[in-house]
Amino acid sequence: MALARYSASIFIGISLGLVGGRGSILTLPVLAYLFGIDPILATVYSLFIVGSTSIVGSLSYFKQGLVNLKAAALFGIPSIMTILITRKIVLPSIPVDIFHMGHFTVTKNLVLILLFALLMLN
């Protein structure tokens, strides 16, 4: 199992390098299913992993003067505010068990994973 975990981690690293932020969508299922991390917490780890690799990847462009700081702020500040609002207000207000269908329970974690699966299809 450890080999699968680390192989998937290496694959995520390669995909982040090749396709950028799209690799973050792959990070959540690997953290949740292979490493056994709670999906809500895995979203935080995923944001940290992708954010860190993005910062490291953009340093050379920043040094060359190819980063438009105004555009970065116009996109970055609303993104950070949306993440903070979602984490502090939206996620805590969603019940753990959303609804039941017979013996099957749709949980908040399942909905989160399904939303990420839909993003992968895009």
Long-range contacts (C-beta under 8 A, 24 or more apart in sequence): 1-34, 4-34, 5-30, 5-34, 5-35, 8-34, 12-49, 13-53, 16-49, 16-50, 16-53, 17-53, 17-57, 20-54, 20-57, 21-50, 21-54, 23-50, 24-49, 24-50, 25-116, 25-119, 25-120, 26-120, 28-113, 28-116, 29-113, 29-116, 29-117, 32-109, 32-113, 38-109, 39-109, 39-112, 39-113, 40-91, 40-108, 40-109, 40-112, 43-112, 44-87, 47-83
